[in-house]
Amino acid sequence: MDLRDLLSVLRARWIVIVAATLLGGLLALGLSLLTTPIYQSRVQFYVTVAAGDSAAAAYQGSLGAQQRVQSYAVLVKSTDITQQVVNAAGANLTAGQVASKTAATADADTVLLDVAVTDSDPQRALELASGFGEVLPQAINRIETPDGGGPALAKLTVVNPPALPTDPVAPKTEQNVAIGIVLGVLSGIGIAVLIAALDRRVKSKEQLETITGKPVVGSIPFRKNEDKAEGAEHIVPFREGHSPAAESFRRLRTNLQFLNVDNPPRVFLLTSSVAMEGKSETSINLSLAIAEAGNRVLLIEADLRRPLVVNYMSMPDNVGLTNILSGQAEFADVVQETRHEGVDLLACGPLPPNPSELLASDVARELLDDLRRTYDYVIIDSPPLLPVTDGAVLARITDGALLVVRSNRTTSDQVAQAVDILEKADAKLLGLVTVANKPAKKGLTGYYDSYYYSSKTSSMSEQA
């Protein structure tokens, strides 16, 4: 994933990033508000060592003080010292508890010793720090006094006495919120990238061409007004101007001519990986676009399980392709003229119990050979490839197939499987047509399984 892809992912998933950022900041704020405030009281000591009056003696005394201050920092948390502090402060704590609340620091380059006591009670923190200010100098005086008596070799002097703390040292709410926001941003970016990595839907032309090794010959925009209305015909109004949808189908019409300049495909089918990808709409509008150029076009509804073309075009479907394939009628008896100039329709007819067998019959092959001589173009709308084998069977006896892919819905695995099905059926894949889609919604994949069954209950036997 390069920088451009990353920016595209972040732009598409900005809501996730914003939500994670807000959540991180709110969690940090909540934890800070729920955390018990901690106060700190500090006392600072100055270490001196007895030395002579000469400069050399003074220097040696300074080195001795620096060496001692490190040892004193360790002694601060000793059991003996902390127990004396408990007694001096009158605190209801153990020596170990006082040690856990105490921190002693000494800079190696100075003779200063800092003792800090933290507690949830500011008054108790002050009392414990005052206890160290009282106990520690006395303890050091005893330790540094020679066994034979005399003055102590070193002493501690309080230079900064403890004060009652008014502001807590923890939690640091502003700092915690800032850290929470930063972690939220990073988490949001990570989640967005992870979602993009796990998202197998096809999103770009380049991705599709890489998967299939075939060109994208058409890109159909999402037509909000037409596609949104339930029961809409989904037919592009070519005569009403140069809409983006109309121009996209005209470009598709032109691109088909360049697939094979000397012998462009004239009998081809449109199929898809799964249902609800827009193949029926694409079949209809491509037929209208080709007829607009002065060609005579036959549109065949070969989806013998769940036909939609007749509904989109508001045409009767009592008779059609299945009557011809079953030997019950001739083509001239069932073909219908549509209200669109240059476009005839061969409806599917009564739904048969054996669609694949009918489409794989010699009658189907002979029918397409005859239609090739009658029409300039024959466009076949077939079922999707993954649920049933009808499309692959029919593609073998045509000039090839156009695979319709609805972007941001169809997965790369589904496209790859569809291409593999066509290859195994020895059918030619001419190219791909992408159909733009709104953000995917839950429940769309359920139609995939239901495709095996038709909403119609009629059968050929019932028609007989």
N, C-alpha and C positions, 0 to 999 in steps of 0.2 A: 504494500500500500504506500503510494508516494504522497507527497504533501498535498497535492490537489485532491486526491481521493480522501485524505484525512479531513481536509476542510469541507469537502462535500458531505462526509459522514457527520461532522459536527454541526453543519448547517441543517441537515435533515433531522438530527436528534437534539436540537437545542433545548427542547422542553425537558428532556431527561437531564441534561447538564444543569439547567436552571433549578429543576426540582432537587437534584442532589446537592447543589450549592446551598439552597435554602434549608434543606434538611440538615446538612452539616452545621450550618450556623445556628439553627434552632436547637439542635442536640447539644452543641457546645454551650449555648446560653442556658439551656435547661439544667445541664449538669453543674454549671457554675453556680446557678441559683440554689440548687439542692445541696451543694457541698457546704459543710460547716466552715465558717470563716476561721482562719488560723492567724494568730497574732504573734509578733516576735519582739522580744526585748533583748538588747545587746549591752554588754559591758566590755570595756577595753582596758587591758593592763599594759604597763610598761615594765620591761625586765631590765634590771641593773645588776652589775657584777662588781664586787669590790676589787679595786685595782690601785696601783701606785700612782704617784704624781707625774711620772715621766710619760712621754708620748708613747713609748713602746708598751708601757704597762697599760695605758689607756686603750691602745689598740688591741692588746690581748684581752682586756676586759670586754671590749665590744664583741670580739669574736666569740668569747665565752658566753655572752648573753644571747647571741644569735643561735649558738648551739643548744643552749638550755631551752630556749623558747619552743623548739620543736618537741622536746621531751615534755614540757609543761602542757602542750596541746593534747598529748596522749593521756596525761595524768588527769585531765579535766573529767573524763568519763569513767574514771576508776570507781570501783564500788565504795571505797573508803571516802573519797571526796563527795560523790553524789549523795551518800547517806548523811554526811555532815550538812550538805545543802538542804536535804529534806528536814533535818532537825532544826536548822536555822530558820527556814522559811515556814515551818509548821504546816507543810503541805501533806495532804492525805494521799501520798504517792509512795511507791517503792523506789529503791535506788535504781533498779533497772529501768523503770518508767521515766525517771528523770534523765537517765543517760540517753534514752531513745529520743527525748525532746531536745537534747543539747548538741550543739555543733561547735567545735573549737577549731580555729584557723590561725595559722602563723606564717607570715611571709618569711622566706629564708633570708631575705636581704634586710630585714628589719628586726627590731627587738620588741615588736608589738604583738600581743596575744588578744584575739577577739573571741569572745564566748557569746553565742546566741542561743536563746531559749525560746522555743515555739510552743504555743498552747492555744486551745480554743478559748480560754479565759484570759483576757489581757492582764487582769490583776494578778493572776497566778504566774503568768510569764514574767511579770515585773518582780514578784516576790522571789522566784527561783533565780532570776538573774542577780538580784540583790544578794541572795544567799551565796552565789559564787563569788561576788565581790567581797564578801566578808570572809568566807571560808578559805578560798584559794590562796590569798596572800599569807594567811596564818600557816597553812599546810606547807607552802614552799619555804617559809621561814624555818619551820621545824626540820624539813628535809635538808636544807642548806646549812644548818648550824653544825659545826664540827663536833665530833664526839667529846673532845676535850673541853668544849665550851668556847666562848668567844663570839664575836659578831658573825652573822650569817654571811655566807659567801655570795649570795644573790638574794634579791627580793623583788616582789611584785608590787606595783603601785597602780591603783585604779586611776586612769587618766580620763576616761569617759564613763561616768556612772550610768546605770540603766534608767530608762524613762518609761512611763506608762504608754504603751502603743495605742494609737487611736485608729489607724488604718490597717486592715488585715493584709498580710503578705500573700495569702492564698485564700480562695482562688483568684487568679488574675483574669477577670471576666473578659475584658477587651482583648487580651492576648489569646485567650481560649476561643473566643468567637472568631477572631482572625484566622487562627489555625484551623478551626472547624470549617470555615468558608473555603480555605485553600484545599483542605482534604476533600471537601464536597465537590469542588471543581475537578480535582484529579479523579475522584471516584466517578463523577458524571462522565468525564471523557473516557475513562476505562470502560464503563458500562456501555456507552455509545459505540465504542470500537468493538466491544465483545458482541453486541447485538448485530452490528454490521457483519462481523465475521461469521456469526451463526445464521444470518439471514441468507437463505439459498435462493431467494427470488432473483429473477433476471431484471437488471435495472438499466442496462445500457446496450447500445448497438454493438459496441466493441466486445462486450462480454458474450453476447449472443453469437457473434461471428467466431469467436475463439472456441466456444463450446461445439458448434456445429461444423465449422469449416466452410460454411456457405454464406453468401452475401445477404444482407438485409436489403430487399428490393423495394420495400415500402414501409412507411411509418405513419400510422393513422392517429391523429390527435383525439383526445377524449372530447366528445361532443356532449357537453353538460345538459343542454336543453333537450336534445333528442334522447339521450340515454337515460336521463333521470326519470322521465315520465313512464309509468307502468303501462304496458300495452302499446307503446309508441312503435311506429313502423321502422324507425332507425334508418330511414332512407335519406341520403344526402340530396338536397335540392340543387342539382347541377345547373338548372336553367335560371336560378335566382342570383347568380353572380359567382364570384371567385372566392368562396369561403375557404378557410384553411382545410376543412375536410375534403371539399371538392378538389382542391389542388393536390392534396396528398394522393387521392385515387387517380388523378390524371398522371402524376409522376409515377405511380405504380404501373399504370398502363404503358407508359413510355419505357420504363425499365424492363418490362417483360420482353419488349422488342429486342433489347440488347443482350438478353440471355443467350440467344443464338441468332445472330444477325441473318444468316443464310436460311435458317429454318426455325423461326421462333415457335414456341409452344402454342398450339391452337386448341388442344383438348387437355385440360388440366383440372385438378381438383384442389380444393382448399380444405385443409384439415387442421387439427390442433392437437396438443398433447392431452388436455383434459377439457371438460365442458366449460362453458361460460367464458370463453376467451374472445368471442366476437367473430368467429369464422363465418356464421350465417350472414351477419351484417356486411362483412367484408365481401362475401360472395355476391350479394345483391348489388352493392355499390360499385364493385369492380365491373360487374356486367353492364351497369348503366354507363360507367365511364368509357368502356370499350365501345359500346353502342353509340355514344356521343360522337365518336370519331368516324361514324358512318359504317360501322360493321354490323353484321347480322349475328346476334348472340343468342345462344340457348342456355338457360340456367336450369340445371337439373338438381332437384332436391333428392339426394341419395342418402340422406340420413333417414333410414327406415325404422328407426327406433324412437326418436324424439324430434320430428321435423319442426322447424321454426320458420322457414322461408315463406311458406304459404300464409302464415299468420302475419309476418312482417309486411307482406305485399297485399294482404287482404284478398287472397285468391282462394277459390274452392279446391279441396283436396280429395274429392270423392274417388277420382280415378287418376292414374299416373303411371310412374315407373314400374311399380310392382305388377300392374295389370299387363304390361308389355312383357316383363321377364317371366311371368307365369303363363304366357301364351293366351291370355284372355282378351287382349286388345292389340291393335296396331298403333304405331307412333302417331300417325295422322289423326287417330280418333281421340287421343288423350292430351295432345300438346295444346297449350293455351297461349293466346296472345295477351300480353299485359298492356297496361295503359301507358307504358314507357316505350317509345318508338324504337324499333330494332331489337327488342328483347322479348323472346318467347320463354315460357316456363313449362317445364315438365315436372309436375308435382310428384310427391312420393307415392300417392295412392294409398290403398288400405295397408295397414301395418301387417307384415308377414311374421310368422313364427320362426322363419329361417333366413334372416337378412343376409348373412355372410354367404350362404350357399347360392342365393339368387344373384348376388353381385359378382360371384366368382364363376358364373355359368358362361357357356359359349354364347348364349343369347345376349348377354350384357356386352361381350366383346364385339359381336356383330352389330349391335345397336350403335355403339360408339363409332365403328368404322363407317356406318351409313350416315351418321350425323356429321362426321368430319367432312363428308362431301356436300352436305346441305348447308351448313352454317360456317361462317368465318371463324367463330370461336364457340367452344362448348366449355362452360364452367360448371363444375360439379361441387356441390356442398355435401361433404361426407361427415360421418361421425368422428369424434376424437379417437386418437390412436391407442391410448393407454387402456381405456375401459373395454374396447371391443376391437376385433380385427377387420371390420368392414372397410375402413379407410385404406389400410395397407393392401388388402385384396384388390380394391378398385384402382389404387394408384398404379398397379402393375400394367394395366391395360390403357393407360393414358400417357400423355407426353411427360408427365411428371406431377409433382405436388408442391403446393405452396403451404408452408407451415405457419399458421397464425399463432403468435405468442403475445399474450397480454402482459405487458411490463408491470413490474412490482406486484405480480400475482403468481405467475407461473414460475416454478423453481427450475434451477439449472439441471437438476436431476431428471425432472419430467421432460425437459427439452431433449436431453441426451438420450433418454429411453425412447422418445418418439423417433428420433433420428435413427437409432439402432433398429427399431421395428421396420422402418422403411427400407433400410439397407438389407435386412434379412429377408424382406419380401421382394428383393430385387427391383424396388421401385426407385425412381429418380427424384431426388429432392432438388427442385429448381431454385428455391431461395426461401427467405423468411419475411414475414410481414409482422411488424410490431403494432400493437394496439395499446394506446395509453390508457391508464387506469387510475381511478381514485385510490387513496390509501386502502389497503386490503381490510376487510371486515371479517369478523368471526362468522363461521358457519358456511362460508363459501365452499369449502372443500367437501362438505356433505353431499353436494350435487354429484361429485365424482362417482361415488358408489351407486347413487340412484340412477345413473345413466343407463344401467342395464335394463331398466324398466321404463316403459312408456306411460305417459299420462293418459293415453288413449286406450280404450278397451276393445276397440273394433279389431277384427282380424279378417284375413282373406276368406275364411270359411263363413264368417258371419255375413260378409258382403255377398257371398254366393247364396 
